[in-house]
Amino acid sequence: MNDTTQHETHDLVVSRDIPAPIEAAWKSWTEPDRVLRWWGPNGFTCTVAELDVRVGGTSLVCMSAPDWGFPALYSTWAYTLVDAPHRLEFIHNIADEHGATIDPATIGAAGIPRDVRHVITFESIGDDATRLTVTELGYIDPEQLALSKKGLEESLDKLVAIYV
């Protein structure tokens, strides 16, 4: 008898209107100097943004909050679709400083799933405005989903603030 457990999954969707043209909003996700300015929730600083934004490429990003006991939290973004300046799709994983995927449980984040599919869309809503929507798919832990949503919302608020 096959004893596989089916888990209900939940997706996270967060949108922000960026007061910038679509090309600038796109660069916020695809140029290292821009990602360094906003990636990570409040209290975190992005310390690494090694970006290889192309289908088959993988970016390595790191955020840290040493005062809170988080000296370095690395992630990879492995791109499956790059449609400039409208859509990015990548698979997110927790990683070590070399970009090797690690089990989130080893850093006390067992609720973060492996291989979280991300879809980022950019929609021009005026000459100097872009609607950015981030969708993260496949969470099974509602508590982690809520924490991830809060972190993403804070990160995107930091992105908006760059342009205000």
Helices and strands as residue ranges (DSSP letters): E 10-18, H 22-30, H 32-38, E 45-50, E 58-65, G 66-68, E 70-83, E 87-95, G 104-107, E 116-126, E 129-139, H 142-163
